[in-house]
Amino acid sequence: MAELVVLRSLWNNLGTGKSICKRCLQTKTCDLIAVRQFYVTSSLFGKRRPPAIEEDIEIPGLERITFADRKYRVPGLAEPTFPEWNRGWRDPFQDPGPKYEEMPLFKEKACYVFNQKTKLLEGVKQALWLTKSKLIEGLPKQILCLAEDPDSRIENEDDRVQRAISHARFWDTTEVRPRKEKYCPVLLSNLLHLCRMLSLRYPSLSKRILAENYKVAAYWTRESSLFQVRGINGLLLNSTSPLAPLATQEEVQATESHILETFYPVSPTIDLQEVHVYEEKNDTGFRQGYPYPHAHTLYILNPLETCARFEPYQLQAKMIMFAFGNLLARARLLYGEQPRVLETPLVMQTIATNGRMFQFVVFQLNTTDLSSSDGIKNLVWLDRDQELYAYAKCLPEIKRKIVVVPAGLSGYRPETFRKFLAMYLHGAVQPSIKTEASAS
């Protein structure tokens, strides 16, 4: 009978974000804890069952004998209950603050928040469902043409890129094995510096600026549930002019017949922070009149080596969600709050790296009508797990007196940086006619 109770509890709580500890299964008891114990998200935003509070038993006609008059604890005597001490002034370090129900932003309807630390269980599939998007593997042909165009490359490109990698991995530190937190930001800075070297050849590249530690906020309704993307998310490259739509009008209309993939019985809100105190607002993170209002490319770093790091599928989902959040906030600012199909779709790019592996995402926002799964869908191009190099070792790796991996940089792949450079040049450079003809 106990086994039946455990199995029934497992089935009832499948997909609700609840887990059962091993102790409960071993002792045939079912003390459920409403928190997922897999990742850091659970420890940050999980809801644990409050500890049991022992209530004092009151027996009519009997007086409780306490040690209040003795001023010290006496075994066998009950613990006294004193009235709450009022200081007469508000101490911010001791004041528990108002209850959630008493806060001015409290709402009965829950809002599910995605922030920079959220790790989605279903990864890309869950992000596509939340953003009502269709996935296309690989990069758009416009970017691939730029990557294959020899006229848009840097002089001595391969040599300079390898020197940038060596600077981040070997020359910028004295450690034999530097940490990712050290060389990952340096590598991204070096690669962006190489891309900016083309500003003299293409003057429109100088009409861009990098923004760090900006905060974005966007909310939307998806099948009667309220969702929100907010928080600091990375290094944003802004431009004075928006990116042109990548998909034609016929391709956008063709997404109407696309059916979104579901992941039943897992709930779409799993791993999202459930809050009741929130504000429904759309904010791009920049004031009105900012000279670089259009988001071009978002750069996200994943340098952690601990359990807090993002797995590749979780990192790809984070890229999709924050690209969608930036575009949705911009669309609400341009077209208003009413859900609609955009006359001119908005496009944004996202690049994420851990210092060796690169992920590329291009998002095209076609509609802000996200409540239903029917109608026009948004488009997502994803090029995943692209290595820039295989190994970067200060000392050779030797096994059985044989050098398996030599010291220095090895396994360099130039096509990865060409995609990185093409996404940087996108919107400012047009590929040559020969490259477009060969791609078509």
Buried (B, 14 or more C-beta within 10 A) or exposed (E): EEEEEBEEBBEEBEBBBBBBEEEBEEEEEBEBBEBBEEBBBBEEBBEEEEEEEEEEEEEEEEEBEEBEEEEEEEEEEEEEEEEEEEEEEEEEEEEEEEEEEEEEEBBEEBBBBBBBBBBBBBBBBBBBBBBBBBBBEEBBBBBBBBBBBEEBBBEEBEEBBBBBBBBBBBEBBEEEEBEBEBBBBBBBBBBBEBBBEBBEEEEBBEBBBBBEEBEBBBBBBBEEBBBBBBBEBBBBBBBBBBBEBBBEEEBBEBBEEBEBEEBEEBBBBBBBBEBBEBEBEBBBBBEEEEEBBBBBBBBBBBBBEEEBBBEBBBBBBBBBBBBBBBBBBBBBBEBEEEBEBBEEBBBBBBBBBBBBBBBBBBBBBBBBBBBEBEBBBBBBBBBBEBEBBEBBBBEEEEEEEEEEBEBBBEEBBEEBBBBBBBBBBBBBBBBBEEBBEEBE
